[in-house]
Amino acid sequence: MMMQSNFISLENADLTIITLTYNSSKYIQKCISSIIKACNNLGGNKICHIVIDGKSQDNTVELIKDISPYSLIFYREAKGIYDALNYAVSLVKSPYLMYVHADDEIDKCFLVEMFQKLIHLNQNQNYILYGTVDFINGKSEILFSRKPPFFISHFNNKTSIIFHPNAIYSTALEKAYPYNIDKGLRADQDHIIGIVANAKLIRVVSANYQFRMSNASSTMKNLSACGGKKMSRLSLATIYVRLFETKLIKRFFMKLKGQSYWSIQ
């Protein structure tokens, strides 16, 4: 049996981790297991984990309660990811927060690396700490990675320099700039554009967030439903981001053959 993490209350946390779920049973155990491992590896810091469940019809909630009885579960009618995110942020009382999608994972050293930076920060300043993204398949195998690009505001207006879930944010910043629920997938990028002007950005290359590229993941289904291929048009901004990615040559030749990492199961 896996060691459980004793997550604490909203009021006493240093960091709140937010996970949204809706019929997320396929990967939710891997997701929460990774959070627990990272918290146990971190040790004495105070972490709260909250789950916003959109009234799942499968056994998502039962799986969460079984593997992580100290996670706080709140129920909200499914009205879209950004409505749920805004609701989650409204509950947070810790100075910092982060998001871990129900299909994704974090490396066991993610929180250790982030807290090595956090403990030295001025509490009166707003921060965004962002790290490396490992793109993983359904078996949690790393397909390729993206180191955190140096932030260039002009490029961020064209593509996402900061990968939304791969960051820790000052809670005051997230509360001041809620997500626009009418913008669809563009809401992530617009949110980042709004907050970066009011925050100090810190790259944490050694902190790895693991984003699942699987047709079975809810994130990839949302991308497909919203025409995700249109988001990958080549531009100077996307070329800049690619410079921080691994396995570019292999991926290029896969592209020539009509193959894509985005079709991995």
Secondary structure as a PSIPRED ss2 file (coil, helix, strand):
# PSIPRED VFORMAT (PSIPRED V4.0)

   1 M C   1.000  0.000  0.000
   2 M C   1.000  0.000  0.000
   3 M C   1.000  0.000  0.000
   4 Q C   1.000  0.000  0.000
   5 S C   1.000  0.000  0.000
   6 N C   1.000  0.000  0.000
   7 F C   1.000  0.000  0.000
   8 I C   1.000  0.000  0.000
   9 S C   1.000  0.000  0.000
  10 L H   0.000  1.000  0.000
  11 E H   0.000  1.000  0.000
  12 N H   0.000  1.000  0.000
  13 A C   1.000  0.000  0.000
  14 D C   1.000  0.000  0.000
  15 L E   0.000  0.000  1.000
  16 T E   0.000  0.000  1.000
  17 I E   0.000  0.000  1.000
  18 I E   0.000  0.000  1.000
  19 T E   0.000  0.000  1.000
  20 L E   0.000  0.000  1.000
  21 T E   0.000  0.000  1.000
  22 Y C   1.000  0.000  0.000
  23 N C   1.000  0.000  0.000
  24 S C   1.000  0.000  0.000
  25 S C   1.000  0.000  0.000
  26 K C   1.000  0.000  0.000
  27 Y C   1.000  0.000  0.000
  28 I H   0.000  1.000  0.000
  29 Q H   0.000  1.000  0.000
  30 K H   0.000  1.000  0.000
  31 C H   0.000  1.000  0.000
  32 I H   0.000  1.000  0.000
  33 S H   0.000  1.000  0.000
  34 S H   0.000  1.000  0.000
  35 I H   0.000  1.000  0.000
  36 I H   0.000  1.000  0.000
  37 K H   0.000  1.000  0.000
  38 A H   0.000  1.000  0.000
  39 C H   0.000  1.000  0.000
  40 N H   0.000  1.000  0.000
  41 N H   0.000  1.000  0.000
  42 L H   0.000  1.000  0.000
  43 G C   1.000  0.000  0.000
  44 G C   1.000  0.000  0.000
  45 N C   1.000  0.000  0.000
  46 K C   1.000  0.000  0.000
  47 I E   0.000  0.000  1.000
  48 C E   0.000  0.000  1.000
  49 H E   0.000  0.000  1.000
  50 I E   0.000  0.000  1.000
  51 V E   0.000  0.000  1.000
  52 I E   0.000  0.000  1.000
  53 D E   0.000  0.000  1.000
  54 G C   1.000  0.000  0.000
  55 K C   1.000  0.000  0.000
  56 S C   1.000  0.000  0.000
  57 Q C   1.000  0.000  0.000
  58 D C   1.000  0.000  0.000
  59 N C   1.000  0.000  0.000
  60 T H   0.000  1.000  0.000
  61 V H   0.000  1.000  0.000
  62 E H   0.000  1.000  0.000
  63 L H   0.000  1.000  0.000
  64 I H   0.000  1.000  0.000
  65 K H   0.000  1.000  0.000
  66 D H   0.000  1.000  0.000
  67 I H   0.000  1.000  0.000
  68 S C   1.000  0.000  0.000
  69 P C   1.000  0.000  0.000
  70 Y C   1.000  0.000  0.000
  71 S C   1.000  0.000  0.000
  72 L E   0.000  0.000  1.000
  73 I E   0.000  0.000  1.000
  74 F E   0.000  0.000  1.000
  75 Y E   0.000  0.000  1.000
  76 R C   1.000  0.000  0.000
  77 E C   1.000  0.000  0.000
  78 A C   1.000  0.000  0.000
  79 K C   1.000  0.000  0.000
  80 G C   1.000  0.000  0.000
  81 I H   0.000  1.000  0.000
  82 Y H   0.000  1.000  0.000
  83 D H   0.000  1.000  0.000
  84 A H   0.000  1.000  0.000
  85 L H   0.000  1.000  0.000
  86 N H   0.000  1.000  0.000
  87 Y H   0.000  1.000  0.000
  88 A H   0.000  1.000  0.000
  89 V H   0.000  1.000  0.000
  90 S H   0.000  1.000  0.000
  91 L H   0.000  1.000  0.000
  92 V C   1.000  0.000  0.000
  93 K C   1.000  0.000  0.000
  94 S C   1.000  0.000  0.000
  95 P C   1.000  0.000  0.000
  96 Y E   0.000  0.000  1.000
  97 L E   0.000  0.000  1.000
  98 M E   0.000  0.000  1.000
  99 Y E   0.000  0.000  1.000
 100 V C   1.000  0.000  0.000
 101 H C   1.000  0.000  0.000
 102 A C   1.000  0.000  0.000
 103 D C   1.000  0.000  0.000
 104 D C   1.000  0.000  0.000
 105 E E   0.000  0.000  1.000
 106 I E   0.000  0.000  1.000
 107 D C   1.000  0.000  0.000
 108 K C   1.000  0.000  0.000
 109 C C   1.000  0.000  0.000
 110 F H   0.000  1.000  0.000
 111 L H   0.000  1.000  0.000
 112 V H   0.000  1.000  0.000
 113 E H   0.000  1.000  0.000
 114 M H   0.000  1.000  0.000
 115 F H   0.000  1.000  0.000
 116 Q H   0.000  1.000  0.000
 117 K H   0.000  1.000  0.000
 118 L H   0.000  1.000  0.000
 119 I C   1.000  0.000  0.000
 120 H C   1.000  0.000  0.000
 121 L C   1.000  0.000  0.000
 122 N C   1.000  0.000  0.000
 123 Q C   1.000  0.000  0.000
 124 N C   1.000  0.000  0.000
 125 Q C   1.000  0.000  0.000
 126 N C   1.000  0.000  0.000
 127 Y E   0.000  0.000  1.000
 128 I E   0.000  0.000  1.000
 129 L E   0.000  0.000  1.000
 130 Y E   0.000  0.000  1.000
 131 G E   0.000  0.000  1.000
 132 T E   0.000  0.000  1.000
 133 V E   0.000  0.000  1.000
 134 D E   0.000  0.000  1.000
 135 F E   0.000  0.000  1.000
 136 I E   0.000  0.000  1.000
 137 N C   1.000  0.000  0.000
 138 G C   1.000  0.000  0.000
 139 K C   1.000  0.000  0.000
 140 S C   1.000  0.000  0.000
 141 E C   1.000  0.000  0.000
 142 I E   0.000  0.000  1.000
 143 L E   0.000  0.000  1.000
 144 F E   0.000  0.000  1.000
 145 S E   0.000  0.000  1.000
 146 R E   0.000  0.000  1.000
 147 K C   1.000  0.000  0.000
 148 P C   1.000  0.000  0.000
 149 P C   1.000  0.000  0.000
 150 F C   1.000  0.000  0.000
 151 F C   1.000  0.000  0.000
 152 I C   1.000  0.000  0.000
 153 S H   0.000  1.000  0.000
 154 H H   0.000  1.000  0.000
 155 F H   0.000  1.000  0.000
 156 N H   0.000  1.000  0.000
 157 N C   1.000  0.000  0.000
 158 K C   1.000  0.000  0.000
 159 T C   1.000  0.000  0.000
 160 S C   1.000  0.000  0.000
 161 I C   1.000  0.000  0.000
 162 I C   1.000  0.000  0.000
 163 F C   1.000  0.000  0.000
 164 H C   1.000  0.000  0.000
 165 P C   1.000  0.000  0.000
 166 N C   1.000  0.000  0.000
 167 A E   0.000  0.000  1.000
 168 I E   0.000  0.000  1.000
 169 Y E   0.000  0.000  1.000
 170 S E   0.000  0.000  1.000
 171 T H   0.000  1.000  0.000
 172 A H   0.000  1.000  0.000
 173 L H   0.000  1.000  0.000
 174 E H   0.000  1.000  0.000
 175 K H   0.000  1.000  0.000
 176 A H   0.000  1.000  0.000
 177 Y C   1.000  0.000  0.000
 178 P C   1.000  0.000  0.000
 179 Y C   1.000  0.000  0.000
 180 N C   1.000  0.000  0.000
 181 I C   1.000  0.000  0.000
 182 D C   1.000  0.000  0.000
 183 K C   1.000  0.000  0.000
 184 G C   1.000  0.000  0.000
 185 L C   1.000  0.000  0.000
 186 R H   0.000  1.000  0.000
 187 A H   0.000  1.000  0.000
 188 D H   0.000  1.000  0.000
 189 Q H   0.000  1.000  0.000
 190 D H   0.000  1.000  0.000
 191 H H   0.000  1.000  0.000
 192 I H   0.000  1.000  0.000
 193 I H   0.000  1.000  0.000
 194 G H   0.000  1.000  0.000
 195 I H   0.000  1.000  0.000
 196 V H   0.000  1.000  0.000
 197 A C   1.000  0.000  0.000
 198 N C   1.000  0.000  0.000
 199 A C   1.000  0.000  0.000
 200 K E   0.000  0.000  1.000
 201 L E   0.000  0.000  1.000
 202 I E   0.000  0.000  1.000
 203 R E   0.000  0.000  1.000
 204 V E   0.000  0.000  1.000
 205 V E   0.000  0.000  1.000
 206 S E   0.000  0.000  1.000
 207 A E   0.000  0.000  1.000
 208 N E   0.000  0.000  1.000
 209 Y E   0.000  0.000  1.000
 210 Q E   0.000  0.000  1.000
 211 F E   0.000  0.000  1.000
 212 R E   0.000  0.000  1.000
 213 M C   1.000  0.000  0.000
 214 S C   1.000  0.000  0.000
 215 N C   1.000  0.000  0.000
 216 A C   1.000  0.000  0.000
 217 S C   1.000  0.000  0.000
 218 S H   0.000  1.000  0.000
 219 T H   0.000  1.000  0.000
 220 M H   0.000  1.000  0.000
 221 K H   0.000  1.000  0.000
 222 N H   0.000  1.000  0.000
 223 L H   0.000  1.000  0.000
 224 S H   0.000  1.000  0.000
 225 A H   0.000  1.000  0.000
 226 C C   1.000  0.000  0.000
 227 G C   1.000  0.000  0.000
 228 G H   0.000  1.000  0.000
 229 K H   0.000  1.000  0.000
 230 K H   0.000  1.000  0.000
 231 M H   0.000  1.000  0.000
 232 S H   0.000  1.000  0.000
 233 R C   1.000  0.000  0.000
 234 L C   1.000  0.000  0.000
 235 S C   1.000  0.000  0.000
 236 L H   0.000  1.000  0.000
 237 A H   0.000  1.000  0.000
 238 T H   0.000  1.000  0.000
 239 I H   0.000  1.000  0.000
 240 Y H   0.000  1.000  0.000
 241 V H   0.000  1.000  0.000
 242 R H   0.000  1.000  0.000
 243 L C   1.000  0.000  0.000
 244 F C   1.000  0.000  0.000
 245 E E   0.000  0.000  1.000
 246 T C   1.000  0.000  0.000
 247 K C   1.000  0.000  0.000
 248 L H   0.000  1.000  0.000
 249 I H   0.000  1.000  0.000
 250 K H   0.000  1.000  0.000
 251 R H   0.000  1.000  0.000
 252 F H   0.000  1.000  0.000
 253 F H   0.000  1.000  0.000
 254 M H   0.000  1.000  0.000
 255 K H   0.000  1.000  0.000
 256 L H   0.000  1.000  0.000
 257 K C   1.000  0.000  0.000
 258 G C   1.000  0.000  0.000
 259 Q C   1.000  0.000  0.000
 260 S C   1.000  0.000  0.000
 261 Y H   0.000  1.000  0.000
 262 W H   0.000  1.000  0.000
 263 S H   0.000  1.000  0.000
 264 I C   1.000  0.000  0.000
 265 Q C   1.000  0.000  0.000
